[in-house]
């Protein structure tokens, strides 16, 4: 399992989420991460998901 950091923000810059999620690889992180983002209600908020090397996996403004 690899660590991925998820962060989501309000338009005013307030941090809504700053969490570490675990996935097997970048593909699973992209697919399962998107589902999890929708479940927590952050799909329309500014958010990003990056792997432990800093590679951007998901991003939304």
PQR file of N, CA, C, O and H, with PARSE charges and radii, in Angstrom:
ATOM      1  N   UNK A   1       0.843  -1.177   0.000 -0.4000 1.5000
ATOM      2  CA  UNK A   1       0.000   0.000   0.000 -0.0000 2.0000
ATOM      3  C   UNK A   1       0.893   1.248   0.000  0.5500 1.7000
ATOM      4  O   UNK A   1       1.961   1.281   0.612 -0.5500 1.4000
ATOM      5  N   UNK A   2       0.420   2.242  -0.696 -0.4000 1.5000
ATOM      6  CA  UNK A   2       1.148   3.500  -0.779 -0.0000 2.0000
ATOM      7  C   UNK A   2       0.275   4.615  -0.193  0.5500 1.7000
ATOM      8  O   UNK A   2      -0.950   4.586  -0.313 -0.5500 1.4000
ATOM      9  H   UNK A   2      -0.447   2.215  -1.193  0.4000 1.0000
ATOM     10  N   UNK A   3       0.920   5.590   0.437 -0.4000 1.5000
ATOM     11  CA  UNK A   3       0.198   6.728   1.002 -0.0000 2.0000
ATOM     12  C   UNK A   3      -0.090   7.769  -0.067  0.5500 1.7000
ATOM     13  O   UNK A   3       0.753   8.062  -0.915 -0.5500 1.4000
ATOM     14  H   UNK A   3       1.915   5.614   0.534  0.4000 1.0000
ATOM     15  N   UNK A   4      -1.291   8.319  -0.011 -0.4000 1.5000
ATOM     16  CA  UNK A   4      -1.722   9.410  -0.884 -0.0000 2.0000
ATOM     17  C   UNK A   4      -2.330  10.483   0.004  0.5500 1.7000
ATOM     18  O   UNK A   4      -3.109  10.174   0.906 -0.5500 1.4000
ATOM     19  H   UNK A   4      -1.976   8.081   0.677  0.4000 1.0000
ATOM     20  N   UNK A   5      -1.983  11.741  -0.245 -0.4000 1.5000
ATOM     21  CA  UNK A   5      -2.528  12.828   0.567 -0.0000 2.0000
ATOM     22  C   UNK A   5      -3.649  13.518  -0.194  0.5500 1.7000
ATOM     23  O   UNK A   5      -3.484  13.956  -1.332 -0.5500 1.4000
ATOM     24  H   UNK A   5      -1.350  11.992  -0.979  0.4000 1.0000
ATOM     25  N   UNK A   6      -4.794  13.599   0.474 -0.4000 1.5000
ATOM     26  CA  UNK A   6      -5.962  14.281  -0.074 -0.0000 2.0000
ATOM     27  C   UNK A   6      -6.177  15.570   0.699  0.5500 1.7000
ATOM     28  O   UNK A   6      -6.190  15.566   1.930 -0.5500 1.4000
ATOM     29  H   UNK A   6      -4.928  13.243   1.399  0.4000 1.0000
ATOM     30  N   UNK A   7      -6.345  16.669  -0.017 -0.4000 1.5000
ATOM     31  CA  UNK A   7      -6.682  17.938   0.601 -0.0000 2.0000
ATOM     32  C   UNK A   7      -7.823  18.583  -0.178  0.5500 1.7000
ATOM     33  O   UNK A   7      -7.886  18.489  -1.403 -0.5500 1.4000
ATOM     34  H   UNK A   7      -6.335  16.672  -1.017  0.4000 1.0000
ATOM     35  N   UNK A   8      -8.725  19.241   0.554 -0.4000 1.5000
ATOM     36  CA  UNK A   8      -9.838  19.965  -0.061 -0.0000 2.0000
ATOM     37  C   UNK A   8      -9.997  21.293   0.662  0.5500 1.7000
ATOM     38  O   UNK A   8      -9.778  21.394   1.869 -0.5500 1.4000
ATOM     39  H   UNK A   8      -8.674  19.317   1.550  0.4000 1.0000
ATOM     40  N   UNK A   9     -10.384  22.316  -0.108 -0.4000 1.5000
ATOM     41  CA  UNK A   9     -10.445  23.674   0.409 -0.0000 2.0000
ATOM     42  C   UNK A   9     -11.735  24.367   0.019  0.5500 1.7000
ATOM     43  O   UNK A   9     -12.342  24.064  -1.008 -0.5500 1.4000
ATOM     44  H   UNK A   9     -10.562  22.234  -1.088  0.4000 1.0000
ATOM     45  N   UNK A  10     -12.143  25.314   0.871 -0.4000 1.5000
ATOM     46  CA  UNK A  10     -13.215  26.245   0.532 -0.0000 2.0000
ATOM     47  C   UNK A  10     -12.596  27.346  -0.338  0.5500 1.7000
ATOM     48  O   UNK A  10     -11.373  27.478  -0.401 -0.5500 1.4000
ATOM     49  H   UNK A  10     -11.649  25.560   1.705  0.4000 1.0000
ATOM     50  N   UNK A  11     -13.438  28.125  -1.001 -0.4000 1.5000
ATOM     51  CA  UNK A  11     -12.951  29.215  -1.839 -0.0000 2.0000
ATOM     52  C   UNK A  11     -12.178  30.264  -1.044  0.5500 1.7000
ATOM     53  O   UNK A  11     -11.310  30.940  -1.595 -0.5500 1.4000
ATOM     54  H   UNK A  11     -14.430  28.018  -0.950  0.4000 1.0000
ATOM     55  N   UNK A  12     -12.484  30.405   0.242 -0.4000 1.5000
ATOM     56  CA  UNK A  12     -11.781  31.379   1.080 -0.0000 2.0000
ATOM     57  C   UNK A  12     -10.435  30.850   1.596  0.5500 1.7000
ATOM     58  O   UNK A  12      -9.741  31.552   2.332 -0.5500 1.4000
ATOM     59  H   UNK A  12     -13.189  29.855   0.690  0.4000 1.0000
ATOM     60  N   UNK A  13     -10.065  29.632   1.222 -0.4000 1.5000
ATOM     61  CA  UNK A  13      -8.789  29.042   1.620 -0.0000 2.0000
ATOM     62  C   UNK A  13      -8.864  28.133   2.835  0.5500 1.7000
ATOM     63  O   UNK A  13      -7.874  27.489   3.181 -0.5500 1.4000
ATOM     64  H   UNK A  13     -10.629  29.061   0.624  0.4000 1.0000
ATOM     65  N   UNK A  14     -10.006  28.066   3.482 -0.4000 1.5000
ATOM     66  CA  UNK A  14     -10.167  27.195   4.650 -0.0000 2.0000
ATOM     67  C   UNK A  14      -9.991  25.736   4.242  0.5500 1.7000
ATOM     68  O   UNK A  14     -10.589  25.284   3.265 -0.5500 1.4000
ATOM     69  H   UNK A  14     -10.810  28.589   3.201  0.4000 1.0000
ATOM     70  N   UNK A  15      -9.177  25.008   4.986 -0.4000 1.5000
ATOM     71  CA  UNK A  15      -8.953  23.596   4.717 -0.0000 2.0000
ATOM     72  C   UNK A  15     -10.121  22.782   5.246  0.5500 1.7000
ATOM     73  O   UNK A  15     -10.448  22.851   6.431 -0.5500 1.4000
ATOM     74  H   UNK A  15      -8.691  25.375   5.779  0.4000 1.0000
ATOM     75  N   UNK A  16     -10.747  22.014   4.371 -0.4000 1.5000
ATOM     76  CA  UNK A  16     -11.857  21.147   4.758 -0.0000 2.0000
ATOM     77  C   UNK A  16     -11.368  19.753   5.122  0.5500 1.7000
ATOM     78  O   UNK A  16     -11.823  19.161   6.100 -0.5500 1.4000
ATOM     79  H   UNK A  16     -10.482  21.958   3.408  0.4000 1.0000
ATOM     80  N   UNK A  17     -10.445  19.240   4.335 -0.4000 1.5000
ATOM     81  CA  UNK A  17      -9.892  17.907   4.544 -0.0000 2.0000
ATOM     82  C   UNK A  17      -8.387  17.955   4.312  0.5500 1.7000
ATOM     83  O   UNK A  17      -7.911  18.630   3.400 -0.5500 1.4000
ATOM     84  H   UNK A  17     -10.075  19.721   3.540  0.4000 1.0000
ATOM     85  N   UNK A  18      -7.655  17.245   5.131 -0.4000 1.5000
ATOM     86  CA  UNK A  18      -6.219  17.036   4.946 -0.0000 2.0000
ATOM     87  C   UNK A  18      -5.946  15.650   5.519  0.5500 1.7000
ATOM     88  O   UNK A  18      -5.656  15.498   6.705 -0.5500 1.4000
ATOM     89  H   UNK A  18      -8.041  16.696   5.872  0.4000 1.0000
ATOM     90  N   UNK A  19      -6.045  14.649   4.658 -0.4000 1.5000
ATOM     91  CA  UNK A  19      -6.019  13.257   5.107 -0.0000 2.0000
ATOM     92  C   UNK A  19      -5.038  12.434   4.281  0.5500 1.7000
ATOM     93  O   UNK A  19      -4.723  12.772   3.140 -0.5500 1.4000
ATOM     94  H   UNK A  19      -6.281  14.773   3.694  0.4000 1.0000
ATOM     95  N   UNK A  20      -4.567  11.358   4.877 -0.4000 1.5000
ATOM     96  CA  UNK A  20      -3.736  10.386   4.164 -0.0000 2.0000
ATOM     97  C   UNK A  20      -4.593   9.166   3.889  0.5500 1.7000
ATOM     98  O   UNK A  20      -5.164   8.570   4.802 -0.5500 1.4000
ATOM     99  H   UNK A  20      -4.823  11.083   5.804  0.4000 1.0000
ATOM    100  N   UNK A  21      -4.675   8.804   2.613 -0.4000 1.5000
ATOM    101  CA  UNK A  21      -5.412   7.627   2.180 -0.0000 2.0000
ATOM    102  C   UNK A  21      -4.416   6.613   1.645  0.5500 1.7000
ATOM    103  O   UNK A  21      -3.337   6.991   1.189 -0.5500 1.4000
ATOM    104  H   UNK A  21      -4.211   9.288   1.872  0.4000 1.0000
ATOM    105  N   UNK A  22      -4.757   5.337   1.690 -0.4000 1.5000
ATOM    106  CA  UNK A  22      -3.879   4.272   1.209 -0.0000 2.0000
ATOM    107  C   UNK A  22      -4.505   3.543   0.027  0.5500 1.7000
ATOM    108  O   UNK A  22      -5.668   3.140   0.067 -0.5500 1.4000
ATOM    109  H   UNK A  22      -5.633   5.029   2.060  0.4000 1.0000
ATOM    110  N   UNK A  23      -3.709   3.383  -1.024 -0.4000 1.5000
ATOM    111  CA  UNK A  23      -4.127   2.647  -2.211 -0.0000 2.0000
ATOM    112  C   UNK A  23      -2.947   1.810  -2.692  0.5500 1.7000
ATOM    113  O   UNK A  23      -1.801   2.063  -2.323 -0.5500 1.4000
ATOM    114  H   UNK A  23      -2.764   3.710  -1.056  0.4000 1.0000
ATOM    115  N   UNK A  24      -3.242   0.810  -3.520 -0.4000 1.5000
ATOM    116  CA  UNK A  24      -2.214  -0.079  -4.059 -0.0000 2.0000
ATOM    117  C   UNK A  24      -1.318   0.622  -5.080  0.5500 1.7000
ATOM    118  O   UNK A  24      -0.107   0.398  -5.111 -0.5500 1.4000
ATOM    119  H   UNK A  24      -4.174   0.604  -3.820  0.4000 1.0000
ATOM    120  N   UNK A  25      -1.923   1.473  -5.915 -0.4000 1.5000
ATOM    121  CA  UNK A  25      -1.165   2.128  -6.991 -0.0000 2.0000
ATOM    122  C   UNK A  25      -1.913   3.377  -7.456  0.5500 1.7000
ATOM    123  O   UNK A  25      -3.007   3.668  -6.972 -0.5500 1.4000
ATOM    124  H   UNK A  25      -2.907   1.654  -5.890  0.4000 1.0000
ATOM    125  N   UNK A  26      -1.315   4.112  -8.398 -0.4000 1.5000
ATOM    126  CA  UNK A  26      -1.910   5.363  -8.869 -0.0000 2.0000
ATOM    127  C   UNK A  26      -3.256   5.151  -9.559  0.5500 1.7000
ATOM    128  O   UNK A  26      -4.157   5.976  -9.413 -0.5500 1.4000
ATOM    129  H   UNK A  26      -0.427   3.875  -8.790  0.4000 1.0000
ATOM    130  N   UNK A  27      -3.402   4.078 -10.293 -0.4000 1.5000
ATOM    131  CA  UNK A  27      -4.669   3.813 -10.984 -0.0000 2.0000
ATOM    132  C   UNK A  27      -5.792   3.592  -9.976  0.5500 1.7000
ATOM    133  O   UNK A  27      -6.873   4.165 -10.107 -0.5500 1.4000
ATOM    134  H   UNK A  27      -2.670   3.407 -10.411  0.4000 1.0000
ATOM    135  N   UNK A  28      -5.534   2.766  -8.980 -0.4000 1.5000
ATOM    136  CA  UNK A  28      -6.545   2.543  -7.947 -0.0000 2.0000
ATOM    137  C   UNK A  28      -6.819   3.838  -7.190  0.5500 1.7000
ATOM    138  O   UNK A  28      -7.968   4.121  -6.849 -0.5500 1.4000
ATOM    139  H   UNK A  28      -4.656   2.300  -8.874  0.4000 1.0000
ATOM    140  N   UNK A  29      -5.790   4.618  -6.926 -0.4000 1.5000
ATOM    141  CA  UNK A  29      -5.968   5.893  -6.228 -0.0000 2.0000
ATOM    142  C   UNK A  29      -6.887   6.811  -7.018  0.5500 1.7000
ATOM    143  O   UNK A  29      -7.749   7.476  -6.442 -0.5500 1.4000
ATOM    144  H   UNK A  29      -4.857   4.388  -7.204  0.4000 1.0000
ATOM    145  N   UNK A  30      -6.708   6.851  -8.327 -0.4000 1.5000
ATOM    146  CA  UNK A  30      -7.538   7.714  -9.160 -0.0000 2.0000
ATOM    147  C   UNK A  30      -8.992   7.249  -9.150  0.5500 1.7000
ATOM    148  O   UNK A  30      -9.902   8.060  -8.985 -0.5500 1.4000
ATOM    149  H   UNK A  30      -6.008   6.312  -8.795  0.4000 1.0000
ATOM    150  N   UNK A  31      -9.208   5.972  -9.322 -0.4000 1.5000
ATOM    151  CA  UNK A  31     -10.567   5.436  -9.393 -0.0000 2.0000
ATOM    152  C   UNK A  31     -11.271   5.456  -8.030  0.5500 1.7000
ATOM    153  O   UNK A  31     -12.368   5.999  -7.898 -0.5500 1.4000
ATOM    154  H   UNK A  31      -8.469   5.312  -9.456  0.4000 1.0000
ATOM    155  N   UNK A  32     -10.639   4.870  -7.039 -0.4000 1.5000
ATOM    156  CA  UNK A  32     -11.246   4.782  -5.711 -0.0000 2.0000
ATOM    157  C   UNK A  32     -11.248   6.135  -5.005  0.5500 1.7000
ATOM    158  O   UNK A  32     -12.165   6.444  -4.244 -0.5500 1.4000
ATOM    159  H   UNK A  32      -9.748   4.429  -7.147  0.4000 1.0000
ATOM    160  N   UNK A  33     -10.230   6.928  -5.259 -0.4000 1.5000
ATOM    161  CA  UNK A  33     -10.167   8.260  -4.675 -0.0000 2.0000
ATOM    162  C   UNK A  33     -11.322   9.124  -5.139  0.5500 1.7000
ATOM    163  O   UNK A  33     -11.922   9.836  -4.333 -0.5500 1.4000
ATOM    164  H   UNK A  33      -9.485   6.677  -5.878  0.4000 1.0000
ATOM    165  N   UNK A  34     -11.646   9.075  -6.425 -0.4000 1.5000
ATOM    166  CA  UNK A  34     -12.761   9.857  -6.954 -0.0000 2.0000
ATOM    167  C   UNK A  34     -14.076   9.445  -6.285  0.5500 1.7000
ATOM    168  O   UNK A  34     -14.900  10.297  -5.952 -0.5500 1.4000
ATOM    169  H   UNK A  34     -11.159   8.497  -7.079  0.4000 1.0000
ATOM    170  N   UNK A  35     -14.262   8.165  -6.094 -0.4000 1.5000
ATOM    171  CA  UNK A  35     -15.473   7.687  -5.415 -0.0000 2.0000
ATOM    172  C   UNK A  35     -15.541   8.211  -3.982  0.5500 1.7000
ATOM    173  O   UNK A  35     -16.587   8.673  -3.525 -0.5500 1.4000
ATOM    174  H   UNK A  35     -13.592   7.473  -6.365  0.4000 1.0000
ATOM    175  N   UNK A  36     -14.427   8.132  -3.294 -0.4000 1.5000
ATOM    176  CA  UNK A  36     -14.376   8.574  -1.903 -0.0000 2.0000
ATOM    177  C   UNK A  36     -14.629  10.078  -1.800  0.5500 1.7000
ATOM    178  O   UNK A  36     -15.309  10.532  -0.879 -0.5500 1.4000
ATOM    179  H   UNK A  36     -13.578   7.757  -3.666  0.4000 1.0000
ATOM    180  N   UNK A  37     -14.087  10.844  -2.734 -0.4000 1.5000
ATOM    181  CA  UNK A  37     -14.295  12.297  -2.764 -0.0000 2.0000
ATOM    182  C   UNK A  37     -15.775  12.616  -2.938  0.5500 1.7000
ATOM    183  O   UNK A  37     -16.304  13.515  -2.284 -0.5500 1.4000
ATOM    184  H   UNK A  37     -13.535  10.476  -3.481  0.4000 1.0000
ATOM    185  N   UNK A  38     -16.431  11.886  -3.813 -0.4000 1.5000
ATOM    186  CA  UNK A  38     -17.869  12.088  -4.017 -0.0000 2.0000
ATOM    187  C   UNK A  38     -18.662  11.716  -2.765  0.5500 1.7000
ATOM    188  O   UNK A  38     -19.614  12.408  -2.404 -0.5500 1.4000
ATOM    189  H   UNK A  38     -16.001  11.156  -4.345  0.4000 1.0000
ATOM    190  N   UNK A  39     -18.273  10.626  -2.104 -0.4000 1.5000
ATOM    191  CA  UNK A  39     -18.964  10.175  -0.899 -0.0000 2.0000
ATOM    192  C   UNK A  39     -18.886  11.187   0.237  0.5500 1.7000
ATOM    193  O   UNK A  39     -19.851  11.356   0.983 -0.5500 1.4000
ATOM    194  H   UNK A  39     -17.499  10.064  -2.397  0.4000 1.0000
ATOM    195  N   UNK A  40     -17.745  11.863   0.377 -0.4000 1.5000
ATOM    196  CA  UNK A  40     -17.596  12.826   1.475 -0.0000 2.0000
ATOM    197  C   UNK A  40     -18.112  14.211   1.098  0.5500 1.7000
ATOM    198  O   UNK A  40     -18.072  15.129   1.917 -0.5500 1.4000
ATOM    199  H   UNK A  40     -16.961  11.726  -0.229  0.4000 1.0000
ATOM    200  N   UNK A  41     -18.596  14.369  -0.130 -0.4000 1.5000
ATOM    201  CA  UNK A  41     -19.202  15.620  -0.550 -0.0000 2.0000
ATOM    202  C   UNK A  41     -18.221  16.705  -0.955  0.5500 1.7000
ATOM    203  O   UNK A  41     -18.548  17.890  -0.894 -0.5500 1.4000
ATOM    204  H   UNK A  41     -18.629  13.623  -0.795  0.4000 1.0000
ATOM    205  N   UNK A  42     -17.019  16.314  -1.367 -0.4000 1.5000
ATOM    206  CA  UNK A  42     -15.998  17.293  -1.732 -0.0000 2.0000
ATOM    207  C   UNK A  42     -15.763  17.392  -3.241  0.5500 1.7000
ATOM    208  O   UNK A  42     -14.822  18.059  -3.673 -0.5500 1.4000
ATOM    209  H   UNK A  42     -16.753  15.352  -1.416  0.4000 1.0000
ATOM    210  N   UNK A  43     -16.594  16.745  -4.038 -0.4000 1.5000
ATOM    211  CA  UNK A  43     -16.372  16.696  -5.490 -0.0000 2.0000
ATOM    212  C   UNK A  43     -16.385  18.073  -6.136  0.5500 1.7000
ATOM    213  O   UNK A  43     -15.668  18.300  -7.111 -0.5500 1.4000
ATOM    214  H   UNK A  43     -17.357  16.203  -3.687  0.4000 1.0000
ATOM    215  N   UNK A  44     -17.190  19.000  -5.612 -0.4000 1.5000
ATOM    216  CA  UNK A  44     -17.285  20.335  -6.200 -0.0000 2.0000
ATOM    217  C   UNK A  44     -16.413  21.363  -5.480  0.5500 1.7000
ATOM    218  O   UNK A  44     -16.422  22.543  -5.832 -0.5500 1.4000
ATOM    219  H   UNK A  44     -17.772  18.816  -4.820  0.4000 1.0000
ATOM    220  N   UNK A  45     -15.667  20.921  -4.481 -0.4000 1.5000
ATOM    221  CA  UNK A  45     -14.729  21.796  -3.768 -0.0000 2.0000
ATOM    222  C   UNK A  45     -13.364  21.700  -4.452  0.5500 1.7000
ATOM    223  O   UNK A  45     -13.066  20.714  -5.127 -0.5500 1.4000
ATOM    224  H   UNK A  45     -15.659  19.963  -4.194  0.4000 1.0000
ATOM    225  N   UNK A  46     -12.548  22.722  -4.271 -0.4000 1.5000
ATOM    226  CA  UNK A  46     -11.177  22.646  -4.764 -0.0000 2.0000
ATOM    227  C   UNK A  46     -10.474  21.538  -3.995  0.5500 1.7000
ATOM    228  O   UNK A  46     -10.452  21.545  -2.764 -0.5500 1.4000
ATOM    229  H   UNK A  46     -12.790  23.522  -3.723  0.4000 1.0000
ATOM    230  N   UNK A  47      -9.897  20.584  -4.725 -0.4000 1.5000
ATOM    231  CA  UNK A  47      -9.239  19.464  -4.057 -0.0000 2.0000
ATOM    232  C   UNK A  47      -8.117  18.897  -4.904  0.5500 1.7000
ATOM    233  O   UNK A  47      -8.022  19.154  -6.104 -0.5500 1.4000
ATOM    234  H   UNK A  47      -9.914  20.578  -5.724  0.4000 1.0000
ATOM    235  N   UNK A  48      -7.265  18.113  -4.241 -0.4000 1.5000
ATOM    236  CA  UNK A  48      -6.167  17.421  -4.928 -0.0000 2.0000
ATOM    237  C   UNK A  48      -5.842  16.130  -4.191  0.5500 1.7000
ATOM    238  O   UNK A  48      -6.046  16.002  -2.984 -0.5500 1.4000
ATOM    239  H   UNK A  48      -7.342  17.904  -3.266  0.4000 1.0000
ATOM    240  N   UNK A  49      -5.336  15.192  -4.952 -0.4000 1.5000
ATOM    241  CA  UNK A  49      -4.855  13.930  -4.403 -0.0000 2.0000
ATOM    242  C   UNK A  49      -3.479  13.698  -5.008  0.5500 1.7000
ATOM    243  O   UNK A  49      -3.343  13.640  -6.230 -0.5500 1.4000
ATOM    244  H   UNK A  49      -5.171  15.296  -5.933  0.4000 1.0000
ATOM    245  N   UNK A  50      -2.458  13.564  -4.169 -0.4000 1.5000
ATOM    246  CA  UNK A  50      -1.091  13.366  -4.647 -0.0000 2.0000
ATOM    247  C   UNK A  50      -0.500  12.109  -4.019  0.5500 1.7000
ATOM    248  O   UNK A  50      -0.862  11.724  -2.907 -0.5500 1.4000
ATOM    249  H   UNK A  50      -2.568  13.611  -3.176  0.4000 1.0000
ATOM    250  N   UNK A  51       0.424  11.474  -4.758 -0.4000 1.5000
ATOM    251  CA  UNK A  51       1.085  10.295  -4.197 -0.0000 2.0000
ATOM    252  C   UNK A  51       2.252  10.735  -3.318  0.5500 1.7000
ATOM    253  O   UNK A  51       2.518  11.931  -3.198 -0.5500 1.4000
ATOM    254  H   UNK A  51       0.718  11.788  -5.661  0.4000 1.0000
ATOM    255  N   UNK A  52       2.938   9.798  -2.711 -0.4000 1.5000
ATOM    256  CA  UNK A  52       3.997  10.121  -1.751 -0.0000 2.0000
ATOM    257  C   UNK A  52       5.211  10.787  -2.402  0.5500 1.7000
ATOM    258  O   UNK A  52       6.038  11.374  -1.705 -0.5500 1.4000
ATOM    259  H   UNK A  52       2.722   8.827  -2.808  0.4000 1.0000
ATOM    260  N   UNK A  53       5.327  10.704  -3.725 -0.4000 1.5000
ATOM    261  CA  UNK A  53       6.407  11.391  -4.433 -0.0000 2.0000
ATOM    262  C   UNK A  53       5.987  12.784  -4.908  0.5500 1.7000
ATOM    263  O   UNK A  53       6.785  13.500  -5.512 -0.5500 1.4000
ATOM    264  H   UNK A  53       4.655  10.227  -4.292  0.4000 1.0000
ATOM    265  N   UNK A  54       4.737  13.168  -4.636 -0.4000 1.5000
ATOM    266  CA  UNK A  54       4.234  14.478  -5.017 -0.0000 2.0000
ATOM    267  C   UNK A  54       3.555  14.521  -6.375  0.5500 1.7000
ATOM    268  O   UNK A  54       3.169  15.596  -6.836 -0.5500 1.4000
ATOM    269  H   UNK A  54       4.088  12.586  -4.146  0.4000 1.0000
ATOM    270  N   UNK A  55       3.400  13.368  -7.026 -0.4000 1.5000
ATOM    271  CA  UNK A  55       2.734  13.328  -8.332 -0.0000 2.0000
ATOM    272  C   UNK A  55       1.243  13.589  -8.152  0.5500 1.7000
ATOM    273  O   UNK A  55       0.595  12.974  -7.305 -0.5500 1.4000
ATOM    274  H   UNK A  55       3.713  12.495  -6.652  0.4000 1.0000
ATOM    275  N   UNK A  56       0.706  14.499  -8.951 -0.4000 1.5000
ATOM    276  CA  UNK A  56      -0.699  14.852  -8.899 -0.0000 2.0000
ATOM    277  C   UNK A  56      -1.531  13.738  -9.531  0.5500 1.7000
ATOM    278  O   UNK A  56      -1.335  13.399 -10.698 -0.5500 1.4000
ATOM    279  H   UNK A  56       1.232  14.999  -9.639  0.4000 1.0000
ATOM    280  N   UNK A  57      -2.448  13.174  -8.769 -0.4000 1.5000
ATOM    281  CA  UNK A  57      -3.304  12.073  -9.244 -0.0000 2.0000
ATOM    282  C   UNK A  57      -4.677  12.614  -9.642  0.5500 1.7000
ATOM    283  O   UNK A  57      -5.190  12.288 -10.713 -0.5500 1.4000
ATOM    284  H   UNK A  57      -2.607  13.449  -7.820  0.4000 1.0000
ATOM    285  N   UNK A  58      -5.267  13.436  -8.783 -0.4000 1.5000
ATOM    286  CA  UNK A  58      -6.558  14.087  -9.054 -0.0000 2.0000
ATOM    287  C   UNK A  58      -6.449  15.552  -8.667  0.5500 1.7000
ATOM    288  O   UNK A  58      -5.764  15.898  -7.705 -0.5500 1.4000
ATOM    289  H   UNK A  58      -4.850  13.701  -7.914  0.4000 1.0000
ATOM    290  N   UNK A  59      -7.133  16.418  -9.424 -0.4000 1.5000
ATOM    291  CA  UNK A  59      -7.134  17.848  -9.119 -0.0000 2.0000
ATOM    292  C   UNK A  59      -8.425  18.455  -9.633  0.5500 1.7000
ATOM    293  O   UNK A  59      -8.870  18.146 -10.739 -0.5500 1.4000
ATOM    294  H   UNK A  59      -7.690  16.137 -10.206  0.4000 1.0000
ATOM    295  N   UNK A  60      -9.022  19.315  -8.831 -0.4000 1.5000
ATOM    296  CA  UNK A  60     -10.248  20.005  -9.245 -0.0000 2.0000
ATOM    297  C   UNK A  60     -10.246  21.407  -8.651  0.5500 1.7000
ATOM    298  O   UNK A  60      -9.979  21.583  -7.463 -0.5500 1.4000
ATOM    299  H   UNK A  60      -8.661  19.566  -7.932  0.4000 1.0000
ATOM    300  N   UNK A  61     -10.547  22.410  -9.485 -0.4000 1.5000
ATOM    301  CA  UNK A  61     -10.654  23.793  -9.007 -0.0000 2.0000
ATOM    302  C   UNK A  61     -12.116  24.136  -8.859  0.5500 1.7000
ATOM    303  O   UNK A  61     -12.452  25.253  -8.468 -0.5500 1.4000
ATOM    304  H   UNK A  61     -10.764  22.267 -10.450  0.4000 1.0000
TER
END
